[in-house]
Structure formats: structure tokens, C-alpha cells
Amino acid sequence: VQLVESGGGLVQPGGSLRLSCGAFGFAFSDYAMTWWRQAPGKRREFVAAITNGGGDTSYANSIKGRFTISRDNTKNMVYLQLKSLIPDDTAVYYCKVDERGLTVWGQGTQVTVST
């Protein structure tokens, strides 16, 4: 079982990125998925979640209206669209599955928002 994130990078304030997370080794369409992030010197925090079918989503207040979580069950992929980025969004972003006894983190992808 594995989750692999990609899409991070350096972006200027106000810019956008799309993060991707590929899922391997489990029945992806049966599980809700989440994104988390960890900034330097801070605790890892919840960012967004999406149900197994993609019909319901939830977001942390700090990013609500700027980030969008989505998934494609035909490709075993979950995405996080980041818009209107600010320096406080700088962090390593992780995807995670944590449901019905299956708990797996990806390795993370670095997002740096800076001029």
C-alpha cells in the first residue's frame, strides 16, 4: 500500500499549484482521502478531506475558499488545487488514508510560497 504525492514547488504569493497523490495497493474508491500539511517548526495540520465517491468535501478554515480537493477514482488519484497562495501556506503537503484500519501517509511534497 502506497501513496505518492507530486506537484509541489516554488511559487510566488498569489500563485497557484495543483498537487497530486497517486494511490497504490488498495481499493482506492472505497476510502475517503485527506490532505495535511506541516510547516517548519509546526505541528502537522488537517487541510482537506473528500469522501470515497467525491460527493462531500471539508476544509480547514485557514484555507477555505482558496484550496479545492478532488479525486478521480478511475485513475486512483486525489488532487489538491491551491490558489491565492500566501507565504503561510509554505509547508510539506501530505496525502493520507485513515479509515477502517488502513492508515497510510505519503512521503510529502514541498510547497514554498516566496518572492
Backbone bond lengths (Angstrom), bond angles and torsions (degrees), N, CA, C in turn:
res aa  C-N    CA-C-N  psi(-1)  N-CA   C-N-CA  omega(-1)  CA-C   N-CA-C  phi
1 V - - - 1.462 - - 1.523 108.65 -
2 Q 1.317 117.21 131.00 1.459 119.90 -175.28 1.528 110.59 -152.89
3 L 1.338 114.38 144.54 1.459 121.81 170.94 1.520 107.70 -121.46
4 V 1.341 116.52 133.90 1.455 120.93 -176.87 1.520 109.58 -129.25
5 E 1.352 115.64 114.15 1.463 120.66 179.91 1.522 110.78 -91.01
6 S 1.324 115.14 154.77 1.461 121.98 173.86 1.520 108.70 -156.13
7 G 1.331 115.23 168.95 1.455 119.92 174.11 1.514 115.62 105.33
8 G 1.316 117.52 -5.36 1.456 119.18 178.79 1.515 111.75 -71.35
9 G 1.334 115.36 173.30 1.453 119.84 179.07 1.509 111.68 165.64
10 L 1.325 114.46 -169.98 1.467 121.97 178.04 1.526 108.70 -96.95
11 V 1.326 115.68 129.78 1.456 120.41 -178.32 1.520 108.47 -140.63
12 Q 1.321 116.28 148.00 1.456 120.54 178.41 1.529 110.87 -77.86
13 P 1.311 117.77 154.82 1.468 119.90 174.52 1.523 111.09 -52.79
14 G 1.321 114.98 137.76 1.456 120.68 -176.30 1.507 114.33 89.76
15 G 1.327 116.56 -8.79 1.448 121.02 -177.26 1.525 113.31 -83.10
16 S 1.339 114.59 -176.51 1.460 122.04 -176.32 1.524 110.64 -133.44
17 L 1.313 114.85 155.18 1.463 122.80 172.73 1.519 107.49 -148.05
18 R 1.330 115.67 155.01 1.453 119.96 169.71 1.526 108.95 -121.61
19 L 1.307 115.16 119.27 1.457 121.25 177.02 1.530 109.10 -91.93
20 S 1.315 115.27 145.24 1.457 121.30 178.64 1.529 109.33 -124.91
21 C 1.306 115.68 150.77 1.473 121.55 176.76 1.519 107.98 -139.06
22 G 1.309 116.34 116.71 1.447 122.18 176.59 1.518 111.04 -93.38
23 A 1.314 115.95 137.45 1.472 121.83 -178.11 1.515 109.90 -111.38
24 F 1.329 115.09 135.77 1.453 121.13 -176.54 1.524 110.12 -135.78
25 G 1.329 116.18 136.82 1.454 119.79 168.61 1.508 116.64 91.95
26 F 1.325 117.82 6.54 1.467 119.71 175.49 1.525 108.66 -148.87
27 A 1.313 115.87 167.91 1.467 122.27 -176.15 1.528 108.80 -78.18
28 F 1.311 115.06 82.28 1.464 123.09 -171.36 1.527 112.63 -50.96
29 S 1.299 117.70 -43.91 1.466 120.93 -174.44 1.526 112.91 -69.63
30 D 1.323 117.67 -7.16 1.457 121.35 178.35 1.523 113.21 -91.14
31 Y 1.330 117.40 -7.14 1.460 120.66 -169.45 1.522 112.78 -122.94
32 A 1.343 114.78 138.41 1.453 119.70 166.32 1.528 108.88 -66.03
33 M 1.329 115.42 153.86 1.463 120.83 -179.67 1.525 109.80 -130.04
34 T 1.315 115.63 151.97 1.463 120.49 -179.48 1.525 110.90 -134.69
35 W 1.327 114.51 156.67 1.460 122.83 169.44 1.533 108.29 -116.50
36 W 1.322 114.69 142.00 1.464 122.95 178.16 1.529 107.35 -133.02
37 R 1.323 115.44 167.09 1.457 118.44 174.79 1.528 109.48 -147.22
38 Q 1.336 114.68 155.39 1.457 120.70 177.40 1.511 109.07 -137.52
39 A 1.322 115.08 115.57 1.458 121.67 177.27 1.525 109.28 -86.78
40 P 1.320 117.48 158.18 1.467 120.50 -179.43 1.526 111.19 -55.98
41 G 1.323 116.16 128.75 1.450 121.23 177.54 1.514 115.61 75.01
42 K 1.327 117.43 7.02 1.465 120.90 -178.23 1.518 111.34 -121.71
43 R 1.329 115.52 162.94 1.449 120.71 176.75 1.526 110.49 -72.68
44 R 1.334 115.19 152.86 1.452 119.64 174.28 1.522 108.60 -66.22
45 E 1.337 117.04 136.44 1.454 120.68 -176.56 1.524 111.49 -129.32
46 F 1.329 114.36 149.86 1.451 122.00 177.07 1.516 110.36 -67.76
47 V 1.349 115.40 140.41 1.462 120.27 177.86 1.527 111.06 -115.43
48 A 1.343 116.68 -53.03 1.458 119.47 -173.96 1.517 109.89 -159.77
49 A 1.341 115.45 157.34 1.457 121.93 178.06 1.518 109.46 -140.71
50 I 1.328 114.59 154.46 1.463 120.57 177.38 1.520 108.15 -143.20
51 T 1.332 116.62 138.53 1.453 120.57 -179.88 1.526 110.88 -70.91
52 N 1.322 116.09 169.53 1.469 119.64 -173.14 1.526 112.37 -60.40
53 G 1.319 116.76 -36.25 1.455 120.50 179.69 1.513 114.09 -88.01
54 G 1.324 116.33 -9.00 1.459 120.83 179.85 1.512 114.85 86.06
55 G 1.333 116.78 4.39 1.459 119.05 -174.72 1.515 115.04 -78.60
56 D 1.310 116.88 -22.12 1.462 120.69 -179.14 1.526 110.20 -128.96
57 T 1.314 115.32 140.69 1.458 121.50 178.22 1.521 109.48 -134.03
58 S 1.312 115.64 157.34 1.461 120.73 174.29 1.516 108.62 -144.10
59 Y 1.333 115.83 155.30 1.458 121.08 -172.65 1.524 111.57 -140.41
60 A 1.319 115.18 151.67 1.453 120.42 169.67 1.527 108.80 -68.78
61 N 1.325 115.33 146.27 1.467 118.90 -178.20 1.530 112.22 -60.42
62 S 1.312 116.21 -32.24 1.466 120.07 -175.22 1.524 113.29 -66.10
63 I 1.304 117.98 -21.27 1.468 121.07 -176.60 1.534 112.70 -120.53
64 K 1.304 117.73 -2.21 1.452 121.49 -176.26 1.528 110.48 -58.17
65 G 1.334 115.15 132.18 1.460 121.15 -178.63 1.517 113.91 90.48
66 R 1.338 117.08 -13.30 1.466 120.28 -179.85 1.524 112.35 -112.19
67 F 1.326 116.86 -30.31 1.462 121.04 -178.30 1.529 109.22 -112.71
68 T 1.332 116.19 149.69 1.458 121.67 178.12 1.519 109.72 -135.03
69 I 1.326 115.89 126.28 1.461 121.11 175.93 1.522 108.81 -96.88
70 S 1.327 115.76 141.83 1.460 121.30 177.08 1.522 108.57 -150.53
71 R 1.311 115.99 170.22 1.469 119.57 178.57 1.516 109.83 -148.99
72 D 1.331 114.64 157.01 1.453 122.64 174.31 1.520 106.82 -128.59
73 N 1.317 116.46 101.20 1.468 120.08 -176.28 1.522 112.36 -71.01
74 T 1.325 118.00 -16.92 1.464 119.52 176.49 1.532 111.13 -75.62
75 K 1.325 116.30 -20.48 1.469 121.06 -179.69 1.524 112.79 -112.65
76 N 1.329 117.75 1.06 1.471 121.76 -176.51 1.534 111.21 55.18
77 M 1.329 115.50 46.44 1.458 121.23 -176.98 1.524 110.34 -127.96
78 V 1.321 115.07 144.16 1.454 122.06 169.81 1.524 107.22 -125.27
79 Y 1.334 115.59 143.29 1.458 121.16 -173.14 1.525 110.47 -125.01
80 L 1.318 115.28 156.46 1.460 121.63 170.87 1.521 107.27 -135.04
81 Q 1.327 115.68 110.50 1.457 121.39 176.33 1.522 108.37 -87.47
82 L 1.327 116.49 123.37 1.460 122.53 -178.80 1.530 108.37 -110.53
83 K 1.323 116.52 125.68 1.460 121.28 178.58 1.520 109.76 -129.92
84 S 1.331 115.51 163.13 1.471 121.42 178.66 1.514 111.27 49.10
85 L 1.306 115.43 47.52 1.465 120.43 -174.78 1.522 111.49 -66.44
86 I 1.316 114.88 144.90 1.459 123.52 177.74 1.516 108.73 -125.43
87 P 1.331 117.83 160.52 1.468 119.21 -178.24 1.528 113.47 -55.55
88 D 1.336 118.17 -32.14 1.468 120.26 179.14 1.528 113.07 -67.29
89 D 1.320 117.68 -10.39 1.463 120.25 175.68 1.531 111.85 -82.07
90 T 1.314 117.26 -6.28 1.454 120.69 177.37 1.522 110.60 -60.63
91 A 1.329 115.99 123.38 1.465 120.95 -175.54 1.521 108.92 -177.29
92 V 1.312 115.05 168.66 1.454 120.58 165.01 1.522 107.29 -89.02
93 Y 1.322 116.01 128.92 1.460 121.75 -177.31 1.531 109.19 -105.04
94 Y 1.330 114.65 132.10 1.457 122.09 -176.76 1.527 110.46 -122.45
95 C 1.316 116.30 143.72 1.455 118.69 164.93 1.523 108.62 -100.98
96 K 1.314 114.26 155.75 1.458 120.23 -173.89 1.513 110.07 -150.22
97 V 1.319 115.36 141.26 1.453 122.13 166.72 1.523 106.47 -113.63
98 D 1.317 116.31 133.75 1.472 119.97 -176.22 1.518 108.01 -152.85
99 E 1.311 115.24 81.29 1.457 118.38 -174.15 1.513 108.78 -158.12
100 R 1.323 115.85 138.50 1.471 122.56 173.55 1.526 112.49 51.10
101 G 1.328 114.36 44.73 1.452 119.79 174.39 1.510 115.26 85.93
102 L 1.311 118.25 -4.05 1.461 121.60 178.39 1.526 108.69 -104.91
103 T 1.317 116.32 113.90 1.468 122.16 178.79 1.516 108.56 -128.34
104 V 1.337 115.70 113.51 1.461 121.39 -178.72 1.521 108.87 -141.16
105 W 1.320 116.30 133.55 1.458 123.58 172.70 1.529 109.23 -105.58
106 G 1.308 115.91 147.55 1.443 120.53 167.67 1.521 110.54 -78.70
107 Q 1.334 116.21 178.81 1.458 120.50 -177.63 1.530 112.34 -84.02
108 G 1.316 116.80 -14.17 1.452 121.94 177.96 1.517 113.57 94.52
109 T 1.324 114.70 155.19 1.463 121.74 174.57 1.530 107.98 -136.62
110 Q 1.329 115.48 133.47 1.465 121.07 -173.45 1.520 110.86 -81.91
111 V 1.331 115.90 130.48 1.462 122.58 171.53 1.519 107.38 -117.69
112 T 1.313 116.31 124.21 1.460 122.09 178.98 1.524 108.52 -123.07
113 V 1.328 115.55 122.73 1.465 121.70 179.70 1.526 107.56 -109.62
114 S 1.323 115.52 110.99 1.467 119.37 -174.01 1.518 109.63 -161.92
115 T 1.331 114.43 154.29 1.457 119.94 173.17 1.523 109.35 -85.91
